[in-house]
Amino acid sequence: MRSLFRFLLRNYFLMMFLALEAISFVLIVSFNNYQRVTFFNSSNNFAGTVYEKFSSIDDYFSLSRTNARLAAENASLRKQLLFRMSLQEQYPVNRPDTVEAPAYIFTSAKVISNSVNKQFNYITLNKGSRHGIKPDMGIIDASGVVGVITNVSPNYSTGLSLLNKRLMGISAQITKNNYSGALVWDGENYNTADLKEIPFNVMVNVGDTVVTSSNSGIFPEGIMIGTIKKVDVQSGTNFYNIKVELSTNFKTLKYVEVVQNTKRTELIKLESNNVGE
C-alpha cells in the first residue's frame, strides 16, 4: 500500500494532466458538433477494421458451412428463375418499351460483428457510404428480416438488429388473411418476437406465416419474418398476444443484403403534406 502511495505522489502532476486532458476531450466532443461527428466516424472506422480482422479469422474456419449454404441459395434462386421463365412462356404479356427504375436496390454485405444476448443488439457490416449505404435502409438475409441501418461511415455501417428493443415495430402481416400488425422483439429469446395489434376476431393459427407488409417503407412486401408459434387472447383488450418464431438465425449470420427503397423519399415527402390536415 505504501508503494502505491509513493507511486501516486511521485506521478501526481502527470496523472492530473492526463485526467484534465481526458475531461477536456470529452467536453469538446460533447459540445461541438463537428468534433463529435469526426470522432464517431473515426471510432466507427477503427471498430469496423478490428471486427473485420476477427471476422476473417472466423470465416476461414467456417468455409465449408458457408459454401454449403451458398450452394443451397443458388439452387433455390435457379429454381425460382426457371419457374418464372416457364410462366412467361406460358402466359406472355405485352410490355411497354420503357423500363421503369426498380423500386428496390439490393447491396450484398458481410457481417463482421453481431450480438444476440443483449437487450440492445447491433450488427456491423463491411459496406458503407461509398457503397451507397445510408441510414434507414433495411437489412435482410436469405431467411428473412435482419434489421435496419442506423449509422454509416465510408467503409462500414452499423444497424439495429431485429433483436433490439429500440427498434420500433416492423410492419408485418399474416399471409393467409393479410391482416397487418407491428412486430417487436420481446427482449427474452433470440428466436422469437411479438406480433401486436391483431384483433381477436381474425382467424389466427399456430404455423401461419408472417411476412413484411406493404405498409413498410423500408422492406419490400412479402419478406419472410417467421411463423406463428403461440396465440393467446390478451385480457382486457381486443387484441391477441401472438408469439412469432423468427425465420432468421441470428447466431449464424454471415452474409446479408441491404435494401434501398428508391421511392421512399418521395413517399415521405408526399405523406408529410398530410400533417395537420
Stockholm file with secondary structure:
# STOCKHOLM 1.0

chainA/1-277         MRSLFRFLLRNYFLMMFLALEAISFVLIVSFNNYQRVTFFNSSNNFAGTVYEKFSSIDDYFSLSRTNARLAAENASLRKQLLFRMSLQEQYPVNRPDTVEAPAYIFTSAKVISNSVNKQFNYITLNKGSRHGIKPDMGIIDASGVVGVITNVSPNYSTGLSLLNKRLMGISAQITKNNYSGALVWDGENYNTADLKEIPFNVMVNVGDTVVTSSNSGIFPEGIMIGTIKKVDVQSGTNFYNIKVELSTNFKTLKYVEVVQNTKRTELIKLESNNVGE
#=GR chainA/1-277 SS CHHHHHHHHHTHHHHHHHHHHHHHHHHHHHHCHHHHHHHHHHHHHHHHHHHHHHHHHHHHTTHHHHHHHHHHHHHHHHHHHHHHHHHHHHSCCCCCSSCCCCSEEEEEEEEEEECCSSSEEEEEESCCGGGTCCTTCEEECSSSEEEEEEEECSSCEEEEEEEETTSCCEEEEETTTCCEEEEECCSSCTTEEEEECCBTTSCCCTTCEEEECTTCSSSCTTCEEEEEEEEEECTTSSBEEEEEEESSCTTSCCEEEEEEETTHHHHHHHHHTTTTC
#=GC SS_cons         CHHHHHHHHHTHHHHHHHHHHHHHHHHHHHHCHHHHHHHHHHHHHHHHHHHHHHHHHHHHTTHHHHHHHHHHHHHHHHHHHHHHHHHHHHSCCCCCSSCCCCSEEEEEEEEEEECCSSSEEEEEESCCGGGTCCTTCEEECSSSEEEEEEEECSSCEEEEEEEETTSCCEEEEETTTCCEEEEECCSSCTTEEEEECCBTTSCCCTTCEEEECTTCSSSCTTCEEEEEEEEEECTTSSBEEEEEEESSCTTSCCEEEEEEETTHHHHHHHHHTTTTC
//
